[in-house]
Amino acid sequence: MARRHDYGASGAGEYSERAPQPPPATSRVGVRSVTCEKSMGRQQVMEFDPGDFRCSRLAAQLADEWVEYAEATAITAGPAGAYRKAIARFCAMVDAELEDTGTADSVDLMDPRLARLLARWERGLTATFPAGSSWPAYLATSMRTLLIRRDDHSGRPMDAPLARMARGPLLVAWGEKCEHDEFSRQDKQALVRTAWTAVNELEKRLAEGWRLARKGQHPDSGSWLHLPDLLWGLAHDEITPRDIRSRLPAMTVWPADARKLVMGPDGRITAKTAKQKLVRQVVAHLYPTTLDLHAFRVLLMDATGHTSEEVTGFGAQDVEFLPKGLRLTLVKKRAGRVRHRVFRDGSGPGQALDEGPVTHEITDRPRREASVIVRRLLEVTAKVRERLPDVDDTLFVRATVRPDESLVFCRWNFTPPTSTFAAWVKSRNVTVSGDLHIARLRKSTKVEKAIVGRGRVDIAADDHLEETFAGHYAQGTTLRIISGEVITAAQDHWFRQAVDGPTVIAAEAEESADSVGLQALGLQPEEAEGVISGQLDMGISHCRDPRQSPFSPPGQLCAVAPLRCLECRNAWILPSNLPQLLLFKEHLEQSKRRLPPAVFTAQWGQSWTNLLAVLADRTPEELDLARQHIEEGPGEALHLPLTAHTEFDQ
């Protein structure tokens, strides 16, 4: 079993050993080998020959650390291969760098040149991988882990600067990870409906298979071409898949039901693989196959919102059925968390959920009752779980025919190319946009939680840290669009409240701008009367309601009039306000010359823009008439409060 690796801030790997090994101070001679566990309990032997490199002493020392580290931590084949790859790449670089000097054969971990060579090797890793790849940092970390491990043992000599460098920060970045986007709503609905259809077909197939098996007998007493006899023999362990393949006659004499099982979608039969297909079809009529279990994973992830690891990692002892739902014990090994979650369903208060199997099909809509899904999963895997009494930590078990024609009952393994989630989607003829990755379904449920929770991260991040949600799940297209719409709506709301600007009445409309005409433009009768009578005249504009200013609390007089009237939605500008507008423009021009550009833009930028827009709509004749009014009018001056002058004079 593999141990967990935790990487600290330095980027170097920390390791945990079962027991301290008495390491030799000198390296062993010969090929090093490591036996690691692969999937489905299989083992893989990895070898490394230091003699393949001119720096064989250095390669042997690193290989010794690799062997002992793999034995102590029981890492699997994947990480072990990465360590071997790091050693091979580093030793190849050392050979190339020291080729001209001819001293590669004398290099070992005490050589003072290795710190410089390690730094050069790390910096050069990024050039050998695609942009954004995490492999350079992964290999550099693997090499540093071995160096740190050696330095931790006092009996193994090592160059001090090299040891300090190994414990320091990495010289390469970890690269960029491409986050998976969530499924669209249409794609997710298609996947869930397809999964329910697949479950219904699986239950029908298994029920029909066991019904036929009960009618059969041993093929030696019956017939090797009679499907019920083949099913009976496999169900009672009387025959094996190898027996079926060896005893089947030529395909030309097969009955119609056997030929139908191996017939392709186009109606053709490939004679070369017909026996193999028939064997697998017979097994599939008794037990769930690898592809069958993908449907249950899709439904459980949709119903619970939890990860693939969690919904496939609970056993029968982790399930407790309740009157209106069930309680699951979910394990997330990566986070080291065990959660007990209750999932309610829509069952009636008087309906017992343990009164036998569900007999009705669900095909018209996605159904999110986790108890129903788990019950049906328990039923279809019951026969396999009887064959696996030692496997009690998962319900995802299956039967498979191996290449050696042996029938094996084992845990679900969806890693082979023909057994992946993408392979299942393609086998069901479902069209889904984007990458076919199961993690996208988890993101889709997170998006739904965020929408239901009205954007509250604490609701959406109910099974992990909020930082995880912000850095991983909040990057989806749907949440980005929703966030953009929320921000845009909020900005639009406050922009309309504060900086929509005034309503301008043209000169030709002023003659008809009586109380009735202003009411037609949106003013209330009392507001229109106040504008006509001059009671609401603020100088550069008229105000429809000074006590409903967007710049002051409701019910209080506007505290910024008339300085901000050109930024206010309550302002109504008539042609009679044109002289004051021209005077206000001169006042702002003086401020513009006096204030730094950034300060002027921050304080008066919006007012200045709106003022220029209002004046641009006036004809030259109107502007000339307003200037003449200013020159000839007795004491015509800009009506501003004293505080405005004080502010401008600073």
Secondary structure, DSSP 8 states (H G I E B T S, - for coil): -----EE-TTS-EE---SS-----SS---S-EEEEEE-GGG-EEEEEE-GGGSS-HHHHHHHHHHHHHHHHHHT--HHHHHHHHHHHHHHHHHHHHHTTTTT-GGG--TT-TTHHHHHHHHHHHHGGGS-TT-SHHHHHHHHHHHHHHHHHTSTTS---HHHHHHHTS--SS------------HHHHHHHHHHHHHHHHHHHHHHHHHHHHHTT---TTTS-TT-HHHHHHHHHTTSS-HHHHHHH---GGG--HHHHHHT--TTS---GGGHHHHHHHHHHHTTS--TTHHHHHHHHHHHHH---HHHHTS--GGGEEEETTEEEEEEEETTTTEEEEEEEE----TT--TTSS---S---SS----HHHHHHHHHHHTHHHHHH-TT--S-S-EEEEE-TTS-EEEEE----SGGGSHHHHHHHTT----S---THHHHHHHHHHHHHHTTT-HHHHTTTS-HHHIIIIITTSHHHHHHHHHHHHHHHHHHHHHHSS--EE--HHHHTT-SHHHHHHTT--HHHHHHHHHTTTB-SSSEES-TTS-TTS-TTS--SSTTTTGGG-TTEEE-GGGHHHHHHHHHHHHHHHHHS-HHHHHHHHHHHHHHHHHHHHTS-HHHHHHHHHHHHHSTT------HHHHHHHH-
